[in-house]
């Protein structure tokens, strides 16, 4: 191959020179250089005489497409080659295909609409239709349900199934039961108006193909771009609609190379289906060569070993080998995440490092509240990715509105963060479900905030029964709030209780996780108010004085959810909110007995894996383990099955940070080291594949492992077969163990040569 400037690894070269007579699946870990490898593959195909227009390269978003295309064009120019293959997003491919089908009269002509406002306008029209049909539609604020319905639309289009099936599978709350009817009305309006939105660019052609006979399908194939080779990046994120459409067009006509990492699939909530890459592709295509890109050049062995240990709990043999500089791993020095963050940033800055290369990653938005408040108060610049600024959050602004009332805001509107915040006093919860009455009350409240109690009393007189009583109580409570001026935290707690604000969240939210997030955001802000230990007026004045926008001037620490961090990397990564029940998120941990809950736990684990593999130089868990946790971490003990909400996240135990640190410290040293770990099998495999410089490590069994022999009924985990239940153990001969694995069936093991890890249950700990 004519490419002397790039030295490819043996793994990369195997991918680049793959024989196109078979299809290829490339499993590329985080930081494995897959873009470089894909460019090498394209150049190899061109060198073999493949015409550029016969190669189709698919990317999952516009930014990835633009970045890859720029790198490809640079590489092509160095080879004095003017023509490059088509590099496109799925939407761009769908647009091209839809246009050709329209021109042949196979699809109705439609206008492509790219702005979300037009879609929202159509949704509102569809909702009014439902209301005119007297269907039971909840009258919540649009801001409480619209974002979820937009997600529901994407899920239906991605899965290519009926809206009611998607609804049932998504565990939506009963307040969203009209989503199915609303979707059907929206589709009816969309087609009548001859419109297409981005998600329709693939959904409409695929719907046509599903109904097409053989002759029509042959005709459609002639209209699609004629690719002999498909290269699809981030294949773990593909959804059924994208996959099935490409399959109908190119399964028999083209050579496929799919590239991705199932353990980095974190968009299932959006319709991605990791099972397509994990299993279905091999079943559908048969002759598939699988290539690993297991070496990561982003981080060192510490992250590599931890990442391998974590994903091993998703029943995979995948090893992630760190080939970059070694990455420091540490825990926080303070139990308060904001204080721990500031201490870490201070130390980082004193070492001459840049804040622009720092990132704080969270699973849930509410975990960002104390982080942002700490940065704002210290004037540390930061960049918030993907979320609205903290002081635009509706739950926080609602609480600030009640703080303003405590500070005398009804008679002096300058006490409010913005004058419009008075609306929270009558809308959270809504004092009336009658739209006309609510609009009239809002208008009057904005014009005369000091009259809000009187306005509520008038509305109470026009109402009946318990509704009248609740409205009158709201008026009395607003008048009494100034009594809490010097005890603002207590005033907010009483407000939440008396007005039933948390119950309102439960009634107005689409999913349980949203309810918990709204409550957690309020609790985080309450902790801040309590910690300030000043009166309501002082707190409001300080919040008004914080120039949040100025701190976000496109520089400083990066703040984002883990979902937003995909594809990025930073020198310093700090992870916050690492407690059971929050990360992994769950209400009741049913992962050991329920198949769907087990799948959701695996998805959470993939999210943790993505987060930790963003770090290059340093990874900090913003948690401070207590004595018992330190002991368990030192022993390399897993906590699966014995975890309690609020304790240290099981993923931290699965990462084995302390055993990994002991091994990393001996890398390239002649001395041997003894390590205790329940994941010694995974760590041994890592050491065996990491190269000649790996230290000499001996593993000893932990006390919890040696405590008792396995007996019938014990839950165990096997590296290959996953979780199972011990049926019996022989008491003579080789003492063979029989284990029943749900999908693997009954297996017989010699305990001397088999690694079975006992899983603790709710009643006892092994």
C-alpha positions in Angstrom: 0.0 0.0 0.0 1.3 3.4 -1.0 1.2 5.3 2.3 4.7 5.7 3.8 3.8 8.6 6.1 1.6 6.6 8.4 2.8 3.6 10.5 -0.2 1.4 11.0 -0.4 -1.2 13.7 -0.8 -4.9 12.8 -4.5 -4.7 13.9 -5.1 -1.6 11.7 -3.3 -3.1 8.7 -5.5 -6.3 8.9 -8.6 -4.1 8.7 -7.2 -1.9 5.8 -6.2 -5.0 3.7 -9.4 -7.0 4.4 -10.5 -9.2 1.5 -13.8 -7.7 0.2 -15.1 -11.1 -0.7 -16.4 -11.2 2.8 -18.0 -8.6 5.0 -16.1 -7.1 7.9 -17.0 -6.1 11.5 -14.4 -3.9 13.2 -14.6 -3.7 17.0 -12.8 -0.4 17.7 -12.3 0.6 21.4 -12.3 4.2 22.5 -9.2 6.0 21.1 -8.2 3.2 18.8 -7.6 5.4 15.7 -10.6 4.1 13.7 -10.8 7.2 11.5 -7.2 6.8 10.5 -7.9 3.2 9.8 -11.0 3.9 7.7 -9.0 6.5 5.7 -6.3 3.8 5.2 -9.0 1.4 4.0 -10.4 3.9 1.5 -7.0 4.5 0.1 -6.4 0.7 -0.1 -9.6 0.3 -2.1 -8.7 3.1 -4.5 -5.2 1.5 -5.0 -7.1 -1.7 -5.9 -8.8 0.1 -8.7 -12.2 0.7 -7.0 -13.8 3.9 -8.4 -14.4 6.6 -5.7 -18.1 6.8 -6.6 -18.5 3.1 -5.8 -17.6 3.7 -2.2 -20.2 4.9 0.3 -19.0 6.1 3.7 -21.7 6.7 6.3 -21.3 8.9 9.4 -23.9 9.5 12.2 -23.9 13.3 12.5 -22.9 16.3 10.5 -19.9 17.3 12.6 -18.4 13.8 12.4 -19.0 13.8 8.6 -17.3 17.2 8.2 -14.3 16.3 10.3 -13.8 12.9 8.6 -14.2 14.4 5.1 -11.6 17.1 5.9 -9.1 14.5 7.1 -9.8 12.3 4.1 -9.3 15.2 1.6 -6.0 16.1 3.3 -4.9 12.5 2.9 -6.0 12.4 -0.7 -4.2 15.6 -1.6 -1.0 14.2 -0.2 -1.4 11.4 -2.7 -2.2 13.8 -5.5 -5.7 12.3 -5.8 -8.5 14.6 -6.7 -11.5 12.4 -6.3 -12.8 11.1 -2.9 -15.7 8.7 -2.1 -19.1 9.9 -0.9 -19.0 10.7 2.8 -22.5 11.4 4.1 -24.8 11.3 7.0 -27.8 9.0 6.9 -30.0 12.0 6.6 -28.1 13.2 3.5 -28.4 9.7 2.0 -32.1 9.7 2.7 -32.6 13.2 1.1 -30.9 12.0 -2.0 -32.9 8.8 -2.2 -36.2 10.6 -1.4 -35.7 13.1 -4.2 -35.0 10.4 -6.8 -38.1 8.5 -5.7 -40.2 11.7 -5.9 -38.9 12.4 -9.4 -40.1 8.9 -10.5 -43.5 9.3 -8.8 -42.8 6.6 -6.3 -43.0 8.9 -3.3 -45.4 11.9 -3.0 -43.5 15.2 -3.5 -43.0 16.9 -0.1 -41.2 20.0 1.2 -38.3 19.3 3.5 -38.7 21.3 6.7 -35.5 21.7 8.8 -36.6 24.0 11.6 -38.1 22.6 14.8 -40.5 25.4 15.2 -42.5 24.2 12.1 -42.7 20.8 13.6 -43.9 22.2 16.9 -46.5 24.2 15.2 -47.8 21.1 13.5 -47.8 19.2 16.8 -49.9 22.0 18.4 -52.4 21.7 15.5 -52.6 18.0 15.9 -53.2 18.4 19.7 -56.0 20.8 19.1 -57.5 18.3 16.8 -57.5 15.7 19.5 -59.1 18.1 22.0 -61.8 18.9 19.5 -62.4 15.1 19.2 -63.0 15.1 23.0 -60.1 12.7 23.7 -58.7 12.7 27.2 -55.6 15.0 26.8 -53.9 16.3 29.8 -53.6 20.2 29.9 -50.1 20.4 31.2 -47.7 23.2 30.3 -46.3 22.5 26.9 -42.8 22.7 28.3 -43.6 19.7 30.5 -44.4 17.3 27.6 -43.2 18.7 24.3 -39.6 17.5 24.5 -40.7 14.0 25.4 -43.2 13.9 22.5 -40.4 14.9 20.1 -38.3 12.0 21.4 -41.3 9.7 21.0 -41.6 10.7 17.3 -37.9 9.9 16.8 -38.3 6.5 18.5 -41.2 5.6 16.3 -39.4 6.6 13.1 -36.2 4.8 14.3 -37.8 1.5 15.2 -40.1 1.3 12.2 -42.9 -0.2 14.3 -46.4 1.0 15.3 -46.6 4.0 17.7 -48.6 2.0 20.2 -45.8 -0.7 20.4 -43.2 1.9 20.9 -45.3 3.5 23.7 -45.8 0.2 25.5 -42.1 -0.7 25.3 -41.0 2.8 26.5 -42.6 2.7 30.0 -44.2 6.1 29.5 -46.4 7.4 32.3 -50.2 7.3 32.0 -50.3 11.1 31.5 -48.7 10.5 28.1 -51.2 7.9 27.0 -52.5 10.3 24.3 -49.0 10.3 22.6 -50.1 7.5 20.3 -53.2 9.3 19.1 -51.2 12.5 18.8 -48.6 10.9 16.7 -51.2 9.5 14.3 -52.8 12.9 14.0 -49.4 14.5 13.4 -48.6 12.0 10.6 -52.0 12.6 9.0 -51.4 16.4 9.0 -47.8 16.0 7.8 -48.8 13.9 4.8 -51.8 16.1 4.0 -49.5 19.2 4.1 -46.9 17.4 1.9 -44.1 17.9 4.5 -41.0 15.9 5.4 -38.9 16.4 8.5 -35.4 15.0 8.9 -36.6 11.7 10.4 -38.9 11.2 7.5 -36.1 11.2 4.9 -35.4 7.5 5.8 -38.7 6.5 7.3 -40.8 7.4 4.2 -38.6 5.5 1.7 -38.4 2.5 4.1 -42.2 2.5 4.4 -42.4 2.4 0.6 -39.9 -0.5 0.4 -41.8 -2.5 3.1 -44.8 -2.6 0.9 -43.0 -3.0 -2.5 -43.1 -6.2 -4.5 -40.0 -7.7 -6.2 -40.3 -5.7 -9.4 -40.8 -2.3 -7.6 -37.9 -3.2 -5.2 -35.6 -3.8 -8.2 -36.6 -0.4 -9.6 -35.9 1.3 -6.3 -32.5 -0.2 -6.2 -31.7 1.3 -9.6 -32.5 4.7 -8.2 -30.3 4.4 -5.1 -26.6 5.3 -5.4 -24.7 2.3 -6.8 -22.1 1.4 -4.1 -19.9 -1.7 -4.3 -18.4 -0.9 -0.9 -20.2 0.4 2.3 -18.1 1.7 5.2 -20.3 2.5 8.2 -18.8 4.3 11.2 -20.3 4.2 14.8 -22.3 1.1 13.7 -23.3 0.4 17.3 -25.6 3.4 17.1 -27.6 2.3 14.1 -31.3 2.0 14.4 -33.6 -0.6 12.8 -34.9 1.8 10.1 -31.4 2.7 8.9 -30.2 -0.9 9.0 -33.2 -2.5 7.3 -33.2 0.2 4.6 -29.6 -0.3 3.8 -30.0 -4.0 3.9 -32.9 -3.9 1.3 -30.7 -1.8 -1.0 -27.2 -3.2 -0.6 -27.2 -6.6 1.2 -26.4 -8.6 -1.9 -24.9 -5.9 -4.0 -22.2 -4.5 -1.8 -19.3 -5.5 0.5 -19.9 -4.1 4.0 -17.4 -2.9 6.6 -19.0 -1.9 9.8 -17.0 -0.1 12.5 -18.0 0.5 16.1 -18.0 -0.7 19.7 -21.2 -2.1 21.2 -19.9 -1.1 24.6 -20.1 2.6 23.4 -23.8 2.4 22.4 -25.4 5.0 24.7 -28.3 6.2 22.5 -30.8 3.4 22.9 -33.3 6.0 24.3 -33.2 7.6 20.9 -33.7 4.4 19.0 -30.2 2.9 18.6 -30.1 -0.9 18.8 -26.8 -2.3 19.9 -28.0 -5.9 19.2 -27.7 -5.2 15.5 -24.0 -5.0 15.7 -23.6 -7.5 18.5 -25.6 -10.3 16.9 -27.9 -9.5 14.0 -25.3 -8.4 11.5 -23.5 -11.8 11.7 -26.8 -13.6 11.5 -28.0 -11.6 8.4 -24.7 -11.6 6.5 -23.2 -15.0 7.4 -19.6 -14.7 6.0 -18.3 -12.0 8.3 -14.6 -11.4 9.4 -14.4 -9.8 12.8 -11.4 -7.6 13.5 -10.4 -6.1 16.9 -8.9 -2.6 17.3 -8.2 -3.2 20.9 -5.3 -0.8 21.5 -6.2 2.7 22.6 -3.7 5.6 22.1 -5.7 8.0 24.2 -4.9 6.7 27.7 -2.6 4.3 29.5 -2.9 0.9 31.2 -4.7 2.1 34.3 -7.8 3.2 32.3 -7.4 0.2 30.0 -7.6 -2.3 32.9 -10.4 -0.4 34.5 -12.4 -0.2 31.3 -11.8 -3.9 30.6 -13.0 -4.8 34.1 -16.2 -2.7 33.8 -17.3 -4.0 30.4 -16.5 -7.6 31.5 -19.6 -7.3 33.6 -21.7 -6.9 30.5 -20.8 -10.5 29.6 -18.2 -9.7 27.0 -14.6 -10.9 26.6 -13.6 -7.5 25.2 -10.2 -6.1 26.3 -9.3 -2.4 26.1 -5.5 -2.0 26.0 -4.1 1.4 26.9 -1.2 2.3 24.7 -1.0 6.1 25.5 0.6 7.8 28.5 -0.4 6.4 31.8 -3.5 8.1 33.2 -3.7 9.0 36.9 -6.8 7.8 38.7 -8.0 9.3 42.0 -10.9 10.0 44.3 -12.1 13.4 45.7 -10.5 15.0 48.7 -13.9 16.4 50.0 -17.4 14.9 50.4 -18.9 18.1 48.9 -18.6 17.8 45.1 -18.3 21.6 44.6 -15.5 21.9 47.1 -13.8 18.8 45.7 -14.0 20.2 42.2 -12.5 23.5 43.1 -9.6 21.8 45.0 -8.9 19.7 41.9 -9.0 22.6 39.5 -6.7 24.7 41.8 -4.1 21.9 41.9 -4.4 21.4 38.1 -3.9 25.1 37.4 -0.9 25.3 39.7 0.7 22.6 37.6 0.4 24.9 34.6 -2.4 22.9 33.0 -5.2 24.5 31.0 -8.8 24.7 32.2 -9.9 24.3 28.6 -8.7 20.7 28.9 -10.9 19.9 31.9 -14.3 18.3 31.8 -16.9 17.5 34.4 -19.2 14.6 33.3 -22.5 13.7 35.0 -25.1 11.1 34.4 -28.0 13.4 35.5 -28.4 17.1 35.1 -29.1 17.6 38.8 -25.6 16.5 39.7 -24.4 19.6 37.8 -26.2 22.0 40.1 -23.6 22.1 42.9 -20.8 22.1 40.3 -22.1 25.1 38.5 -22.9 27.0 41.7 -19.4 26.4 43.0 -17.8 27.6 39.7 -20.1 30.7 39.5 -19.3 31.8 43.0 -15.6 31.5 42.5 -15.7 33.1 39.1 -14.2 30.1 37.3 -15.1 30.3 33.6 -16.9 27.2 32.2 -18.5 26.0 29.0 -21.9 24.3 29.4 -22.7 21.8 26.6 -26.2 20.9 25.6 -28.2 22.1 28.6 -29.7 25.5 29.4 -27.7 27.6 31.9 -28.3 26.8 35.5 -30.3 30.0 36.3 -32.7 29.2 33.4 -33.6 25.8 34.9 -37.4 25.9 35.6 -37.2 24.1 39.0 -34.4 26.5 40.2 -36.2 29.5 38.9 -39.4 28.4 40.6 -37.6 28.1 44.0 -35.9 31.4 43.4 -39.4 33.0 42.9 -40.5 31.8 46.3 -37.2 33.1 47.8 -38.0 36.4 46.2 -41.4 36.5 47.9 -39.7 35.8 51.3 -37.5 38.8 50.5 -40.5 41.0 49.9 -40.8 40.6 46.2 -44.5 41.0 46.0 -44.1 44.6 46.9 -40.8 45.1 45.1 -40.4 43.3 41.8 -36.6 44.1 41.7 -36.3 41.2 44.2 -37.2 38.8 41.4 -34.5 37.4 39.1 -36.8 38.5 36.3 -40.3 40.1 36.6 -41.7 37.2 34.6 -40.8 34.8 37.4 -44.0 35.8 39.2 -45.8 33.3 37.0 -44.2 30.4 38.9 -46.3 31.5 41.9 -49.5 30.5 40.2 -48.4 27.8 37.7 -46.3 25.3 39.8 -48.7 23.7 40.5 -51.3 25.3 38.2 -54.1 26.8 40.3 -56.7 26.2 37.5 -57.0 23.8 34.6 -59.3 26.3 32.7 -57.1 27.8 30.0 -58.9 31.2 29.9 -58.8 31.6 33.6 -55.1 30.7 33.8 -54.2 33.1 31.0 -56.2 35.9 32.7 -54.6 35.2 36.0 -51.1 35.2 34.5 -51.6 38.6 32.8 -52.9 40.2 35.9 -50.1 38.7 38.1 -47.5 40.1 35.8 -49.1 43.6 35.8 -49.7 43.7 39.6 -47.6 41.2 41.5 -48.6 42.7 44.8 -52.2 41.7 44.1 -51.5 38.0 43.5 -53.0 36.9 46.9 -56.1 38.9 46.2 -56.4 37.6 42.6 -56.1 34.0 44.0 -58.9 34.7 46.5 -61.2 36.0 43.8 -60.5 32.8 41.8 -61.2 30.7 44.9 -64.6 32.4 45.3 -65.4 31.4 41.7 -64.4 27.8 42.3 -66.0 25.0 44.3 -65.1 22.4 46.9 -61.5 21.4 47.5 -60.3 23.4 44.5 -61.5 26.6 46.2 -59.9 25.6 49.4 -56.5 24.9 47.7 -56.5 28.2 45.9 -57.3 30.1 49.1 -54.5 28.3 50.9 -52.1 29.3 48.2 -53.0 33.0 48.8 -52.6 32.7 52.5 -49.2 31.0 52.1 -47.8 33.7 49.8 -48.7 36.3 52.4 -47.0 34.4 55.2 -43.7 33.6 53.3 -42.0 36.8 54.5 -41.9 35.2 57.9 -39.2 32.9 56.6 -36.9 35.7 55.4 -34.2 34.7 57.8 -34.9 31.0 57.4 -35.1 30.6 53.6 -34.3 26.9 53.4 -37.1 26.1 55.9 -39.4 28.4 53.9 -38.7 26.5 50.7 -39.2 23.1 52.4 -42.5 24.2 53.8 -43.6 25.6 50.4 -42.8 22.4 48.6 -44.8 20.5 51.2 -47.8 22.7 51.5 -48.2 23.2 47.7 -47.6 19.6 46.8 -44.9 20.6 44.3 -43.2 17.1 44.2 -46.7 15.5 43.7 -47.2 18.0 40.8 -43.9 16.8 39.3 -45.2 13.2 39.4 -48.4 14.2 37.7 -46.9 16.4 35.0 -43.8 14.4 34.0 -43.7 11.9 31.2 -41.2 9.5 32.8 -40.2 8.5 36.3 -36.6 9.6 35.7 -37.8 13.1 35.0 -39.7 13.2 38.2 -36.6 12.2 40.2 -34.5 14.7 38.3 -36.8 17.6 39.1 -36.9 16.6 42.7 -33.1 16.1 42.9 -32.6 19.5 41.2 -34.7 21.1 43.9 -32.9 19.2 46.7 -29.5 20.3 45.3 -30.6 23.9 45.3 -32.0 23.5 48.8 -28.6 22.3 50.0 -27.0 25.3 48.5 -29.5 27.7 50.2 -28.9 25.8 53.5 -25.2 26.0 53.1 -25.2 29.8 52.4 -26.6 30.4 55.9 -27.8 33.9 55.0 -31.3 35.5 54.6 -33.4 35.2 51.5 -32.7 38.7 50.2 -28.9 38.2 50.3 -29.2 34.9 48.4 -31.4 36.4 45.7 -29.1 39.4 45.4 -26.0 37.2 45.0 -27.7 35.0 42.4 -28.8 38.1 40.5 -25.2 39.4 40.7 -23.7 36.2 39.3 -23.0 36.9 35.6 -23.5 33.4 34.4 -23.4 34.4 30.7 -20.1 36.1 31.2 -18.6 33.0 32.7 -19.6 31.1 29.6 -17.5 33.0 27.1 -16.4 30.0 25.1 -13.5 29.0 27.4 -12.9 27.3 30.7 -14.0 24.0 32.2 -16.3 21.9 30.1 -19.5 20.8 31.8 -21.7 18.2 30.1 -23.7 15.0 30.5 -21.9 11.8 29.5 -24.1 11.5 26.5 -22.7 14.8 25.2 -19.1 13.7 25.8 -19.3 10.9 23.2 -16.5 11.3 20.7 -14.6 13.9 22.8 -11.5 13.6 25.0 -9.9 15.7 27.7 -6.6 15.8 29.7 -8.6 15.9 33.0 -12.0 14.2 33.4 -14.0 14.5 36.7 -17.1 12.4 37.2 -19.7 13.4 39.7 -22.9 11.8 41.0 -21.5 8.3 41.4 -24.0 6.8 43.8 -26.2 3.8 43.5 -29.7 4.7 42.2 -28.3 7.7 40.4 -25.5 6.1 38.4 -26.6 3.5 37.6 -30.0 5.1 37.6 -32.9 3.0 38.9 -35.8 3.2 41.3 -35.7 -0.5 42.3 -32.8 -2.6 41.3 -34.4 -5.6 39.6 -31.5 -6.3 37.3 -30.8 -9.7 38.8 -34.4 -11.0 38.2 -35.8 -9.0 35.3 -34.5 -9.2 31.7 -35.5 -5.6 30.8 -33.9 -4.3 34.0 -30.8 -6.3 33.3 -30.6 -4.7 29.8 -31.0 -1.2 31.3 -28.2 -1.9 33.8 -25.9 -2.9 30.9 -26.8 0.3 29.1 -25.9 2.3 32.3 -22.6 0.4 32.4 -21.8 1.3 28.8 -22.4 4.9 29.8 -19.9 4.7 32.6 -17.3 3.1 30.2 -17.7 5.9 27.8 -17.2 8.5 30.5 -14.0 7.1 32.0 -12.5 6.6 28.5 -12.7 10.3 27.8 -9.6 10.9 30.0 -6.1 11.2 28.8 -3.9 12.3 31.7 -6.1 12.2 34.8 -9.4 10.8 35.9 -11.0 11.8 39.2 -14.1 10.3 40.8 -15.7 13.1 42.8 -16.6 10.8 45.6 -14.9 10.1 49.0 -15.2 6.4 50.0 -15.8 5.7 53.6 -13.9 3.1 55.6 -16.0 0.1 54.5 -15.9 1.2 50.9 -12.1 1.7 51.0 -11.8 -1.8 52.4 -14.0 -3.3 49.7 -12.2 -1.3 47.0 -8.8 -2.5 48.3 -10.0 -6.1 48.3 -11.2 -5.8 44.7 -14.7 -6.8 45.8 -17.8 -6.4 43.6 -20.9 -5.0 45.1 -23.5 -6.3 42.5 -26.7 -7.5 44.2 -25.8 -6.1 47.6 -25.8 -2.4 46.6 -28.1 0.1 48.3 -29.3 3.4 46.9 -27.1 6.2 48.0 -24.0 4.1 48.5 -21.0 4.2 46.2 -21.8 3.2 42.7 -21.3 -0.5 41.8 -19.4 0.7 38.7 -16.6 2.0 40.9 -16.2 -1.4 42.5 -16.3 -3.1 39.0 -13.6 -0.7 37.8 -11.2 -2.2 40.4 -9.3 1.2 40.9 -7.1 0.2 43.8 -5.9 -3.2 42.5 -5.4 -1.5 39.1 -3.3 1.2 40.8 -1.1 -1.4 42.4 -0.5 -3.1 39.1 0.1 0.2 37.2 2.7 1.3 39.7 4.8 -1.9 38.9 4.6 -1.6 35.1 8.0 -1.9 33.5 9.4 -2.8 37.0 11.2 -6.0 37.7 9.5 -6.6 41.1 6.4 -8.8 41.3 3.2 -7.7 43.0 0.4 -9.5 44.8 -3.1 -8.2 44.1 -6.5 -9.2 45.5 -9.4 -8.9 43.0 -12.6 -10.7 42.2 -11.9 -9.8 38.5 -8.5 -11.5 38.4 -9.6 -13.4 35.3 -10.2 -10.2 33.4 -7.0 -8.6 34.7 -5.0 -11.7 33.8 -6.2 -11.6 30.3 -5.3 -7.9 30.1 -1.8 -8.6 31.3 -1.4 -11.4 28.8 -2.4 -9.2 25.9 -0.8 -6.0 26.9 2.8 -6.8 25.8 6.2 -7.8 27.1 6.5 -5.0 29.7 3.6 -6.2 31.8 4.5 -6.7 35.5 4.6 -10.1 37.2 1.3 -10.2 39.1 0.0 -12.9 41.4 -3.6 -12.9 42.5 -5.0 -14.0 45.8 -8.6 -14.8 46.7 -10.4 -12.2 48.7 -11.9 -13.1 52.1 -15.4 -12.8 50.7 -14.5 -15.3 48.0 -13.0 -17.8 50.4 -15.7 -17.5 53.1 -17.7 -20.6 52.1 -18.1 -23.2 49.3 -20.7 -22.7 46.6 -24.1 -24.4 47.3 -27.3 -24.9 45.5 -29.1 -21.6 44.9 -26.1 -19.4 44.9 -25.9 -16.8 42.1 -22.6 -16.8 40.3 -21.1 -15.1 37.3 -18.9 -16.8 34.6 -16.8 -14.7 32.2 -18.2 -16.5 29.1 -21.7 -17.5 30.1 -22.7 -14.6 32.3 -24.9 -14.9 35.3 -26.3 -18.3 36.5 -27.6 -20.2 39.5 -25.7 -23.2 41.1 -27.8 -26.3 40.8 -25.6 -28.6 42.9 -22.0 -29.4 43.7 -20.7 -32.9 43.9 -19.2 -33.9 47.3 -16.8 -36.6 45.9 -14.3 -37.0 43.1 -13.5 -33.6 41.5 -16.4 -31.8 43.3 -17.8 -30.8 39.9 -20.2 -27.8 40.0 -23.4 -27.6 37.9 -24.6 -24.2 37.0 -27.8 -23.2 35.1 -27.4 -20.3 32.8 -30.6 -18.8 31.5 -29.6 -18.8 27.8 -26.5 -21.0 27.9 -28.3 -23.9 29.6 -26.8 -26.3 32.2 -23.0 -26.3 32.4 -20.6 -28.6 34.4 -17.3 -27.1 35.7 -14.3 -28.3 37.5 -13.9 -25.7 40.4 -10.1 -26.0 40.2 -10.0 -24.8 36.6 -13.0 -22.5 36.4 -13.5 -19.0 37.6 -17.0 -18.6 39.2 -17.7 -15.3 41.1 -20.4 -15.5 43.7 -22.9 -12.6 43.5 -24.2 -11.3 46.8 -28.0 -11.2 47.1 -30.4 -9.1 49.2 -30.3 -11.5 52.2 -26.6 -12.1 52.7 -23.2 -11.1 51.4 -20.9 -13.9 50.3 
